[in-house]
Amino acid sequence: MMAEAEGLVNTLDNWTVVDKIILSTKTPEKKKIFGKGNFQLLTGKIRGTPGVTAVFVNVDRLSSVSEREFEETWGVKVFDRYSVVLHIFRCNARTKEAKLQISLAEIPLLRSRLKNDMADLDQQGGGARYIGGSGETLYEVQQRLLKERETRIRSALEKLRRKRHLLRSQRKHREFPTVSVLGYTNCGKTTLIKALTGDSGLQPRNQLFATLDVTVHAGQLPSHMTVLYVDTIGFLSQLPHQLIDSFSATLEDIIHSDLLVHVRDVSHPETVNQKANVLNVLRNLQIPHRLLDSMIEVHNKIDLLGSYESSEPCAVLISALQQRGLDELKRAVEQEVVKSTGKQILDLRVNLSSPQLSWLYKEATVQDVQVNAEEGSAVVKVIISAAAHGRYKKLFESR
């Protein structure tokens, strides 16, 4: 937990950890989450350490009372896990949807700060003043404006959600299987998708939450079947639930996939705990059992280990950076995609004088054609979708 907290801070430009300490805490709802002795110890450490401009208290959320109390005592800005992760998200957001989701996640933080500001005004005797003739206090006006802002953001996100639904419908109509690549943050998902698809537009970065915008990239399996790989947001232990709620529309892509690929960084010392966290989040998202049962587990970054043998026999061992083990992974993906989508890969003997060959080119994906001119026939390797399978049987049984 300490290493992960330090990693969050180091992800941000110009942020550096100058010192760290582990202390027992009370419940976060208390005014001071530390006991009296620990709080005095921490206060002395902060005041005695040069270069401290902020303190990161690694709990999910600090109450507005605690945050205000700490800042007054220590004289520096205080961050909790929610505000640090949110700041990382804000720095990495690229698309309109990600920026809107972050704006939505900021609302609880703004409400908390507003409460602190009004507490200061109350102490000065100015917190209950009215503005205009509406009878609203300044606090009520600001709360109303925040509510209106939240409504506008949710409305804009709903429009984008409908657009994403339309895009998914179009992909489903064209019968492109969808494979969601997920895992703990910085496990190598984007690097893997780039290796599988050859998409030069993907620029992986070695940092937490480098990917916030779900993107889709086309790749081919050994049978030449086209699949769409979805690059998803990385998971994190103790990720505040409000952030997950804000990105729920984006995470819908996982639920509507044909297959999940869980990428693990097996070089990380906490890889087992990271796996448990990812599986817990997936269960909380109510992912269908068919997806969880068919999920492929990928052990990535084996190049960073001298020798590695997995204790899990079904896992696929790869190095996305060095493009090792990708052929085995593609075969595993193809096998599970064929099961989940009902597609069939067939070798068919076709009479060239019949309309069978032209039908196949129209209704199926033709992979290979071997013509026997003497017999007037051809052996054709095709991928036939579940929807076209019934029509295929009628045509070929009638010949």
LUMTOR-50355 format. One record per residue (C-alpha): residue number from 1; residue in three letters; x, y, z. Coordinates in nm, 2 decimals. Example, Ala and Ser with C-alpha at 12.3 -4.5 7.8 and 13.67 -1.06 7.14 Angstrom:
REM residues 2
(site 1 'ALA' (1.23 -0.45 0.78)),
(site 2 'SER' (1.37 -0.11 0.71)),
***
This chain:
REM residues 399
(site 1 'MET' (0.00 0.00 0.00)),
(site 2 'MET' (0.28 0.24 0.08)),
(site 3 'ALA' (0.46 0.16 -0.25)),
(site 4 'GLU' (0.14 0.21 -0.44)),
(site 5 'ALA' (0.07 0.54 -0.26)),
(site 6 'GLU' (0.42 0.66 -0.35)),
(site 7 'GLY' (0.37 0.55 -0.71)),
(site 8 'LEU' (0.06 0.76 -0.73)),
(site 9 'VAL' (0.25 1.07 -0.62)),
(site 10 'ASN' (0.54 1.00 -0.85)),
(site 11 'THR' (0.30 0.97 -1.15)),
(site 12 'LEU' (0.24 1.34 -1.14)),
(site 13 'ASP' (0.48 1.58 -1.29)),
(site 14 'ASN' (0.68 1.79 -1.04)),
(site 15 'TRP' (0.54 1.59 -0.75)),
(site 16 'THR' (0.80 1.42 -0.53)),
(site 17 'VAL' (0.78 1.22 -0.21)),
(site 18 'VAL' (1.02 1.37 0.04)),
(site 19 'ASP' (0.93 1.14 0.33)),
(site 20 'LYS' (0.68 0.88 0.44)),
(site 21 'ILE' (0.55 0.72 0.76)),
(site 22 'ILE' (0.31 0.44 0.85)),
(site 23 'LEU' (0.07 0.51 1.14)),
(site 24 'SER' (-0.23 0.34 1.28)),
(site 25 'THR' (-0.56 0.53 1.23)),
(site 26 'LYS' (-0.91 0.56 1.37)),
(site 27 'THR' (-1.21 0.57 1.15)),
(site 28 'PRO' (-1.20 0.84 0.88)),
(site 29 'GLU' (-1.52 0.99 1.01)),
(site 30 'LYS' (-1.34 1.11 1.33)),
(site 31 'LYS' (-1.23 1.47 1.34)),
(site 32 'LYS' (-0.87 1.35 1.37)),
(site 33 'ILE' (-0.83 1.01 1.22)),
(site 34 'PHE' (-0.51 0.96 1.42)),
(site 35 'GLY' (-0.47 0.91 1.79)),
(site 36 'LYS' (-0.33 1.20 2.00)),
(site 37 'GLY' (0.02 1.05 2.02)),
(site 38 'ASN' (0.04 0.96 1.65)),
(site 39 'PHE' (-0.10 1.30 1.55)),
(site 40 'GLN' (0.17 1.48 1.75)),
(site 41 'LEU' (0.44 1.25 1.60)),
(site 42 'LEU' (0.31 1.32 1.25)),
(site 43 'THR' (0.29 1.70 1.31)),
(site 44 'GLY' (0.64 1.71 1.44)),
(site 45 'LYS' (0.77 1.51 1.14)),
(site 46 'ILE' (0.60 1.75 0.89)),
(site 47 'ARG' (0.72 2.06 1.06)),
(site 48 'GLY' (1.07 1.92 1.09)),
(site 49 'THR' (1.11 1.81 0.73)),
(site 50 'PRO' (1.22 2.07 0.49)),
(site 51 'GLY' (1.06 2.10 0.15)),
(site 52 'VAL' (0.71 1.97 0.25)),
(site 53 'THR' (0.45 2.16 0.05)),
(site 54 'ALA' (0.16 1.91 0.08)),
(site 55 'VAL' (0.07 1.60 0.27)),
(site 56 'PHE' (-0.10 1.29 0.12)),
(site 57 'VAL' (-0.30 1.10 0.38)),
(site 58 'ASN' (-0.36 0.76 0.21)),
(site 59 'VAL' (-0.72 0.70 0.31)),
(site 60 'ASP' (-1.01 0.68 0.06)),
(site 61 'ARG' (-1.18 1.01 0.18)),
(site 62 'LEU' (-1.10 1.26 0.45)),
(site 63 'SER' (-1.40 1.43 0.60)),
(site 64 'SER' (-1.42 1.80 0.54)),
(site 65 'VAL' (-1.37 1.85 0.91)),
(site 66 'SER' (-1.05 1.64 0.92)),
(site 67 'GLU' (-0.91 1.81 0.60)),
(site 68 'ARG' (-0.97 2.15 0.75)),
(site 69 'GLU' (-0.82 2.06 1.08)),
(site 70 'PHE' (-0.50 1.91 0.93)),
(site 71 'GLU' (-0.44 2.21 0.69)),
(site 72 'GLU' (-0.48 2.45 0.98)),
(site 73 'THR' (-0.24 2.25 1.20)),
(site 74 'TRP' (0.02 2.17 0.94)),
(site 75 'GLY' (0.00 2.49 0.73)),
(site 76 'VAL' (0.01 2.29 0.40)),
(site 77 'LYS' (-0.24 2.15 0.15)),
(site 78 'VAL' (-0.37 1.80 0.25)),
(site 79 'PHE' (-0.48 1.54 -0.01)),
(site 80 'ASP' (-0.66 1.21 0.04)),
(site 81 'ARG' (-0.66 0.91 -0.21)),
(site 82 'TYR' (-0.97 1.04 -0.39)),
(site 83 'SER' (-0.82 1.38 -0.46)),
(site 84 'VAL' (-0.48 1.24 -0.57)),
(site 85 'VAL' (-0.63 0.98 -0.81)),
(site 86 'LEU' (-0.87 1.25 -0.94)),
(site 87 'HIS' (-0.58 1.48 -1.01)),
(site 88 'ILE' (-0.40 1.20 -1.20)),
(site 89 'PHE' (-0.72 1.14 -1.40)),
(site 90 'ARG' (-0.75 1.51 -1.48)),
(site 91 'CYS' (-0.39 1.53 -1.61)),
(site 92 'ASN' (-0.44 1.22 -1.83)),
(site 93 'ALA' (-0.78 1.28 -1.98)),
(site 94 'ARG' (-0.78 1.34 -2.35)),
(site 95 'THR' (-1.14 1.30 -2.48)),
(site 96 'LYS' (-1.45 1.49 -2.41)),
(site 97 'GLU' (-1.61 1.19 -2.24)),
(site 98 'ALA' (-1.32 1.14 -2.00)),
(site 99 'LYS' (-1.31 1.51 -1.91)),
(site 100 'LEU' (-1.69 1.50 -1.84)),
(site 101 'GLN' (-1.65 1.20 -1.62)),
(site 102 'ILE' (-1.38 1.36 -1.42)),
(site 103 'SER' (-1.59 1.68 -1.38)),
(site 104 'LEU' (-1.87 1.46 -1.24)),
(site 105 'ALA' (-1.63 1.29 -1.00)),
(site 106 'GLU' (-1.51 1.64 -0.88)),
(site 107 'ILE' (-1.86 1.74 -0.76)),
(site 108 'PRO' (-1.83 1.56 -0.42)),
(site 109 'LEU' (-1.49 1.72 -0.37)),
(site 110 'LEU' (-1.63 2.07 -0.45)),
(site 111 'ARG' (-1.92 2.01 -0.21)),
(site 112 'SER' (-1.67 1.92 0.06)),
(site 113 'ARG' (-1.46 2.23 0.00)),
(site 114 'LEU' (-1.77 2.45 -0.01)),
(site 115 'LYS' (-1.87 2.32 0.34)),
(site 116 'ASN' (-1.52 2.41 0.46)),
(site 117 'ASP' (-1.54 2.76 0.31)),
(site 118 'MET' (-1.88 2.82 0.47)),
(site 119 'ALA' (-1.75 2.70 0.81)),
(site 120 'ASP' (-1.49 2.97 0.78)),
(site 121 'LEU' (-1.76 3.23 0.70)),
(site 122 'ASP' (-1.97 3.12 0.99)),
(site 123 'GLN' (-1.68 3.19 1.22)),
(site 124 'GLN' (-1.65 3.54 1.08)),
(site 125 'GLY' (-2.02 3.60 1.11)),
(site 126 'GLY' (-2.09 3.61 0.74)),
(site 127 'GLY' (-2.21 3.26 0.65)),
(site 128 'ALA' (-2.58 3.32 0.68)),
(site 129 'ARG' (-2.61 3.64 0.47)),
(site 130 'TYR' (-2.87 3.65 0.20)),
(site 131 'ILE' (-2.80 3.75 -0.16)),
(site 132 'GLY' (-3.08 3.92 -0.37)),
(site 133 'GLY' (-3.44 3.88 -0.29)),
(site 134 'SER' (-3.47 3.51 -0.34)),
(site 135 'GLY' (-3.43 3.42 0.02)),
(site 136 'GLU' (-3.13 3.20 -0.06)),
(site 137 'THR' (-2.82 3.21 0.14)),
(site 138 'LEU' (-2.48 3.22 -0.03)),
(site 139 'TYR' (-2.43 2.85 0.06)),
(site 140 'GLU' (-2.77 2.75 -0.08)),
(site 141 'VAL' (-2.70 2.94 -0.41)),
(site 142 'GLN' (-2.36 2.76 -0.45)),
(site 143 'GLN' (-2.52 2.42 -0.37)),
(site 144 'ARG' (-2.79 2.49 -0.63)),
(site 145 'LEU' (-2.52 2.58 -0.89)),
(site 146 'LEU' (-2.33 2.26 -0.82)),
(site 147 'LYS' (-2.65 2.06 -0.86)),
(site 148 'GLU' (-2.73 2.23 -1.19)),
(site 149 'ARG' (-2.37 2.16 -1.31)),
(site 150 'GLU' (-2.40 1.80 -1.21)),
(site 151 'THR' (-2.73 1.77 -1.40)),
(site 152 'ARG' (-2.57 1.92 -1.72)),
(site 153 'ILE' (-2.27 1.69 -1.70)),
(site 154 'ARG' (-2.49 1.38 -1.65)),
(site 155 'SER' (-2.71 1.49 -1.95)),
(site 156 'ALA' (-2.40 1.53 -2.17)),
(site 157 'LEU' (-2.27 1.19 -2.06)),
(site 158 'GLU' (-2.60 1.03 -2.13)),
(site 159 'LYS' (-2.58 1.15 -2.49)),
(site 160 'LEU' (-2.23 1.01 -2.52)),
(site 161 'ARG' (-2.35 0.68 -2.36)),
(site 162 'ARG' (-2.62 0.65 -2.63)),
(site 163 'LYS' (-2.36 0.72 -2.90)),
(site 164 'ARG' (-2.14 0.44 -2.75)),
(site 165 'HIS' (-2.44 0.21 -2.75)),
(site 166 'LEU' (-2.50 0.29 -3.12)),
(site 167 'LEU' (-2.14 0.22 -3.21)),
(site 168 'ARG' (-2.16 -0.12 -3.02)),
(site 169 'SER' (-2.48 -0.20 -3.21)),
(site 170 'GLN' (-2.30 -0.12 -3.54)),
(site 171 'ARG' (-2.01 -0.35 -3.45)),
(site 172 'LYS' (-2.25 -0.62 -3.35)),
(site 173 'HIS' (-2.44 -0.59 -3.68)),
(site 174 'ARG' (-2.12 -0.63 -3.87)),
(site 175 'GLU' (-2.05 -0.93 -3.64)),
(site 176 'PHE' (-1.70 -0.82 -3.53)),
(site 177 'PRO' (-1.62 -1.01 -3.20)),
(site 178 'THR' (-1.51 -0.77 -2.92)),
(site 179 'VAL' (-1.23 -0.86 -2.68)),
(site 180 'SER' (-1.19 -0.63 -2.37)),
(site 181 'VAL' (-0.84 -0.62 -2.24)),
(site 182 'LEU' (-0.84 -0.53 -1.87)),
(site 183 'GLY' (-0.62 -0.55 -1.57)),
(site 184 'TYR' (-0.45 -0.35 -1.29)),
(site 185 'THR' (-0.32 -0.01 -1.38)),
(site 186 'ASN' (0.02 -0.01 -1.56)),
(site 187 'CYS' (0.01 -0.39 -1.63)),
(site 188 'GLY' (0.08 -0.34 -2.00)),
(site 189 'LYS' (-0.26 -0.35 -2.16)),
(site 190 'THR' (-0.19 -0.08 -2.42)),
(site 191 'THR' (0.15 -0.23 -2.51)),
(site 192 'LEU' (-0.02 -0.57 -2.56)),
(site 193 'ILE' (-0.29 -0.43 -2.79)),
(site 194 'LYS' (-0.03 -0.25 -2.99)),
(site 195 'ALA' (0.16 -0.57 -3.03)),
(site 196 'LEU' (-0.16 -0.76 -3.13)),
(site 197 'THR' (-0.28 -0.51 -3.38)),
(site 198 'GLY' (0.02 -0.32 -3.50)),
(site 199 'ASP' (-0.16 0.00 -3.44)),
(site 200 'SER' (0.11 0.27 -3.46)),
(site 201 'GLY' (-0.13 0.53 -3.31)),
(site 202 'LEU' (-0.11 0.37 -2.97)),
(site 203 'GLN' (0.16 0.52 -2.75)),
(site 204 'PRO' (0.20 0.32 -2.42)),
(site 205 'ARG' (0.33 0.51 -2.12)),
(site 206 'ASN' (0.50 0.36 -1.81)),
(site 207 'GLN' (0.27 0.53 -1.56)),
(site 208 'LEU' (-0.04 0.47 -1.36)),
(site 209 'PHE' (-0.37 0.55 -1.53)),
(site 210 'ALA' (-0.21 0.63 -1.87)),
(site 211 'THR' (-0.53 0.51 -2.03)),
(site 212 'LEU' (-0.85 0.68 -1.93)),
(site 213 'ASP' (-1.03 0.68 -2.27)),
(site 214 'VAL' (-1.16 0.35 -2.38)),
(site 215 'THR' (-1.04 0.29 -2.74)),
(site 216 'VAL' (-1.11 0.01 -2.99)),
(site 217 'HIS' (-0.85 -0.14 -3.22)),
(site 218 'ALA' (-0.89 -0.40 -3.49)),
(site 219 'GLY' (-0.66 -0.71 -3.52)),
(site 220 'GLN' (-0.66 -1.04 -3.69)),
(site 221 'LEU' (-0.65 -1.39 -3.54)),
(site 222 'PRO' (-0.47 -1.70 -3.70)),
(site 223 'SER' (-0.78 -1.78 -3.91)),
(site 224 'HIS' (-0.78 -1.42 -4.04)),
(site 225 'MET' (-1.09 -1.35 -3.84)),
(site 226 'THR' (-1.11 -0.98 -3.75)),
(site 227 'VAL' (-1.16 -0.90 -3.38)),
(site 228 'LEU' (-1.18 -0.56 -3.20)),
(site 229 'TYR' (-0.96 -0.52 -2.89)),
(site 230 'VAL' (-1.10 -0.27 -2.64)),
(site 231 'ASP' (-0.83 -0.09 -2.43)),
(site 232 'THR' (-0.99 -0.02 -2.09)),
(site 233 'ILE' (-0.92 0.19 -1.78)),
(site 234 'GLY' (-0.67 0.03 -1.53)),
(site 235 'PHE' (-0.80 -0.09 -1.20)),
(site 236 'LEU' (-0.65 0.01 -0.86)),
(site 237 'SER' (-0.69 -0.12 -0.51)),
(site 238 'GLN' (-0.93 0.09 -0.29)),
(site 239 'LEU' (-1.03 0.31 -0.59)),
(site 240 'PRO' (-1.30 0.54 -0.44)),
(site 241 'HIS' (-1.64 0.41 -0.55)),
(site 242 'GLN' (-1.75 0.76 -0.67)),
(site 243 'LEU' (-1.48 0.74 -0.93)),
(site 244 'ILE' (-1.60 0.40 -1.04)),
(site 245 'ASP' (-1.95 0.53 -1.06)),
(site 246 'SER' (-1.84 0.83 -1.27)),
(site 247 'PHE' (-1.67 0.59 -1.52)),
(site 248 'SER' (-1.95 0.33 -1.52)),
(site 249 'ALA' (-2.06 0.43 -1.88)),
(site 250 'THR' (-1.71 0.36 -2.00)),
(site 251 'LEU' (-1.69 0.03 -1.82)),
(site 252 'GLU' (-2.01 -0.08 -2.00)),
(site 253 'ASP' (-1.79 -0.19 -2.29)),
(site 254 'ILE' (-1.66 -0.47 -2.07)),
(site 255 'ILE' (-2.01 -0.60 -2.00)),
(site 256 'HIS' (-2.09 -0.61 -2.37)),
(site 257 'SER' (-1.78 -0.79 -2.48)),
(site 258 'ASP' (-1.76 -1.14 -2.63)),
(site 259 'LEU' (-1.44 -1.22 -2.43)),
(site 260 'LEU' (-1.23 -1.07 -2.15)),
(site 261 'VAL' (-0.85 -1.09 -2.14)),
(site 262 'HIS' (-0.71 -1.02 -1.79)),
(site 263 'VAL' (-0.35 -0.89 -1.82)),
(site 264 'ARG' (-0.13 -0.93 -1.51)),
(site 265 'ASP' (0.22 -0.78 -1.45)),
(site 266 'VAL' (0.38 -1.09 -1.30)),
(site 267 'SER' (0.70 -0.90 -1.23)),
(site 268 'HIS' (0.52 -0.69 -0.97)),
(site 269 'PRO' (0.57 -0.80 -0.61)),
(site 270 'GLU' (0.19 -0.76 -0.54)),
(site 271 'THR' (0.07 -0.94 -0.85)),
(site 272 'VAL' (-0.14 -1.18 -0.65)),
(site 273 'ASN' (-0.32 -0.91 -0.46)),
(site 274 'GLN' (-0.36 -0.71 -0.78)),
(site 275 'LYS' (-0.54 -1.01 -0.94)),
(site 276 'ALA' (-0.77 -1.04 -0.64)),
(site 277 'ASN' (-0.85 -0.67 -0.66)),
(site 278 'VAL' (-0.94 -0.68 -1.03)),
(site 279 'LEU' (-1.16 -0.99 -0.98)),
(site 280 'ASN' (-1.34 -0.82 -0.69)),
(site 281 'VAL' (-1.41 -0.50 -0.90)),
(site 282 'LEU' (-1.54 -0.72 -1.19)),
(site 283 'ARG' (-1.78 -0.90 -0.95)),
(site 284 'ASN' (-1.90 -0.56 -0.81)),
(site 285 'LEU' (-1.96 -0.45 -1.17)),
(site 286 'GLN' (-2.19 -0.75 -1.20)),
(site 287 'ILE' (-2.00 -0.89 -1.51)),
(site 288 'PRO' (-2.20 -1.19 -1.65)),
(site 289 'HIS' (-2.07 -1.53 -1.54)),
(site 290 'ARG' (-2.02 -1.64 -1.89)),
(site 291 'LEU' (-1.75 -1.37 -1.94)),
(site 292 'LEU' (-1.58 -1.44 -1.60)),
(site 293 'ASP' (-1.58 -1.82 -1.67)),
(site 294 'SER' (-1.42 -1.78 -2.02)),
(site 295 'MET' (-1.18 -1.50 -1.93)),
(site 296 'ILE' (-0.82 -1.56 -2.05)),
(site 297 'GLU' (-0.55 -1.48 -1.79)),
(site 298 'VAL' (-0.23 -1.34 -1.94)),
(site 299 'HIS' (0.09 -1.32 -1.75)),
(site 300 'ASN' (0.28 -1.03 -1.89)),
(site 301 'LYS' (0.64 -0.89 -1.85)),
(site 302 'ILE' (0.80 -1.23 -1.82)),
(site 303 'ASP' (1.11 -1.06 -1.98)),
(site 304 'LEU' (1.17 -0.89 -1.65)),
(site 305 'LEU' (1.20 -1.22 -1.47)),
(site 306 'GLY' (1.50 -1.45 -1.51)),
(site 307 'SER' (1.29 -1.77 -1.53)),
(site 308 'TYR' (0.92 -1.78 -1.47)),
(site 309 'GLU' (0.69 -2.08 -1.44)),
(site 310 'SER' (0.32 -2.02 -1.38)),
(site 311 'SER' (0.14 -2.21 -1.11)),
(site 312 'GLU' (-0.18 -2.16 -1.31)),
(site 313 'PRO' (-0.18 -2.41 -1.60)),
(site 314 'CYS' (-0.43 -2.22 -1.81)),
(site 315 'ALA' (-0.24 -1.89 -1.80)),
(site 316 'VAL' (-0.07 -1.76 -2.12)),
(site 317 'LEU' (0.28 -1.63 -2.07)),
(site 318 'ILE' (0.39 -1.34 -2.27)),
(site 319 'SER' (0.61 -1.03 -2.30)),
(site 320 'ALA' (0.41 -0.77 -2.49)),
(site 321 'LEU' (0.71 -0.55 -2.51)),
(site 322 'GLN' (0.93 -0.82 -2.68)),
(site 323 'GLN' (0.62 -0.97 -2.86)),
(site 324 'ARG' (0.69 -1.31 -2.71)),
(site 325 'GLY' (0.40 -1.56 -2.67)),
(site 326 'LEU' (0.16 -1.36 -2.89)),
(site 327 'ASP' (0.09 -1.65 -3.12)),
(site 328 'GLU' (-0.03 -1.87 -2.84)),
(site 329 'LEU' (-0.24 -1.59 -2.70)),
(site 330 'LYS' (-0.41 -1.53 -3.04)),
(site 331 'ARG' (-0.49 -1.90 -3.07)),
(site 332 'ALA' (-0.65 -1.89 -2.72)),
(site 333 'VAL' (-0.85 -1.58 -2.81)),
(site 334 'GLU' (-0.97 -1.74 -3.13)),
(site 335 'GLN' (-1.08 -2.06 -2.95)),
(site 336 'GLU' (-1.28 -1.87 -2.69)),
(site 337 'VAL' (-1.43 -1.62 -2.95)),
(site 338 'VAL' (-1.55 -1.91 -3.16)),
(site 339 'LYS' (-1.72 -2.06 -2.85)),
(site 340 'SER' (-1.88 -1.73 -2.73)),
(site 341 'THR' (-2.00 -1.60 -3.07)),
(site 342 'GLY' (-2.12 -1.92 -3.23)),
(site 343 'LYS' (-1.90 -1.87 -3.53)),
(site 344 'GLN' (-1.77 -2.18 -3.71)),
(site 345 'ILE' (-1.45 -2.23 -3.91)),
(site 346 'LEU' (-1.52 -2.48 -4.19)),
(site 347 'ASP' (-1.36 -2.64 -4.49)),
(site 348 'LEU' (-1.63 -2.68 -4.76)),
(site 349 'ARG' (-1.62 -2.84 -5.10)),
(site 350 'VAL' (-1.79 -2.61 -5.34)),
(site 351 'ASN' (-1.93 -2.69 -5.69)),
(site 352 'LEU' (-1.80 -2.40 -5.91)),
(site 353 'SER' (-2.09 -2.43 -6.14)),
(site 354 'SER' (-2.33 -2.35 -5.85)),
(site 355 'PRO' (-2.40 -2.02 -5.67)),
(site 356 'GLN' (-2.24 -2.16 -5.36)),
(site 357 'LEU' (-1.91 -1.98 -5.39)),
(site 358 'SER' (-2.07 -1.64 -5.46)),
(site 359 'TRP' (-2.30 -1.70 -5.16)),
(site 360 'LEU' (-2.00 -1.77 -4.94)),
(site 361 'TYR' (-1.82 -1.45 -5.04)),
(site 362 'LYS' (-2.14 -1.26 -4.96)),
(site 363 'GLU' (-2.24 -1.43 -4.63)),
(site 364 'ALA' (-1.91 -1.55 -4.48)),
(site 365 'THR' (-1.55 -1.46 -4.44)),
(site 366 'VAL' (-1.35 -1.65 -4.70)),
(site 367 'GLN' (-1.00 -1.74 -4.58)),
(site 368 'ASP' (-0.86 -1.96 -4.85)),
(site 369 'VAL' (-0.97 -2.12 -5.18)),
(site 370 'GLN' (-0.80 -2.42 -5.34)),
(site 371 'VAL' (-0.94 -2.48 -5.69)),
(site 372 'ASN' (-0.95 -2.83 -5.85)),
(site 373 'ALA' (-1.01 -2.74 -6.22)),
(site 374 'GLU' (-1.05 -3.10 -6.34)),
(site 375 'GLU' (-1.34 -3.17 -6.10)),
(site 376 'GLY' (-1.49 -2.82 -6.14)),
(site 377 'SER' (-1.48 -2.78 -5.76)),
(site 378 'ALA' (-1.29 -2.60 -5.49)),
(site 379 'VAL' (-1.21 -2.64 -5.12)),
(site 380 'VAL' (-1.29 -2.32 -4.94)),
(site 381 'LYS' (-1.20 -2.23 -4.57)),
(site 382 'VAL' (-1.46 -2.00 -4.43)),
(site 383 'ILE' (-1.57 -1.84 -4.11)),
(site 384 'ILE' (-1.95 -1.85 -4.09)),
(site 385 'SER' (-2.14 -1.66 -3.83)),
(site 386 'ALA' (-2.41 -1.80 -3.61)),
(site 387 'ALA' (-2.67 -1.58 -3.80)),
(site 388 'ALA' (-2.56 -1.71 -4.14)),
(site 389 'HIS' (-2.53 -2.07 -4.03)),
(site 390 'GLY' (-2.90 -2.16 -4.08)),
(site 391 'ARG' (-2.90 -2.01 -4.43)),
(site 392 'TYR' (-2.58 -2.20 -4.51)),
(site 393 'LYS' (-2.72 -2.54 -4.42)),
(site 394 'LYS' (-3.03 -2.48 -4.63)),
(site 395 'LEU' (-2.82 -2.39 -4.94)),
(site 396 'PHE' (-2.56 -2.67 -4.91)),
(site 397 'GLU' (-2.81 -2.94 -4.81)),
(site 398 'SER' (-3.02 -2.85 -5.12)),
(site 399 'ARG' (-2.72 -2.91 -5.35)),
***
